[in-house]
Amino acid sequence: MFKGLGNLGNIASMVGALQQLPEQMQELNERMKSESVSASSGCGTVKVSMNGVGRVEDVKIEGDLVGPDLEQAIQDATNAAGAAAKQLYAEAIRKMVSDMDLNLPGIDNVLTSLTGGS
């Protein structure tokens, strides 16, 4: 009688999981605040550390760069740390979605877009 409905039973479990999603996202955000990523400029003069939600936690500058060279090193390190923080966050979301057994069409595309990937 219900042959054409396929995996309708899975819809109920998916709806239940989706109802938990806001709480899970809040927990994930809190956890990401305690995660840390670091990146250095290409020359190694500047090191930037960020938490998992992209807040700069620490900047270390070593060496004798000044002016535009120092500015470029700071930009490079900050951009690299920001990219690492985005990647960490996207991986945590992928794991959370997988752990919740949610099949969210397009989630990989959204996360790839979030991290600036192609």
ZITA-V684805 format. One record per backbone hydrogen bond with DSSP energy under -1.0 kcal/mol. CO is the residue of the C=O (numbers start at 1). NH is the residue of the N-H. Records with the same first field share a line. If there is no record, write none. Layout:
# ZITA-V684805
CO->NH + NH
This chain:
# ZITA-V684805
2->5
3->6
7->10
8->11
10->14
11->15
12->16
13->17
14->18
15->19
20->24
21->25
22->26
23->27
24->28
25->29
26->30
27->31
28->32
29->33
31->34
32->52
37->50
39->48
41->44
45->62
46->41
47->60
48->39
49->57 + 58
50->37
51->54
55->51
58->49
60->47
66->69
67->71
68->72
69->73
70->74
71->75
72->76
73->77
74->78
75->79
76->80
77->81
78->82
79->83
80->84
81->85
82->86
83->87
84->88
85->89
86->90
87->91
88->92
89->93
90->94
91->95
92->96
93->97
94->98
95->99
96->100
97->102
98->101
104->107
106->110
107->111
108->112
109->113
110->114
111->115
112->117
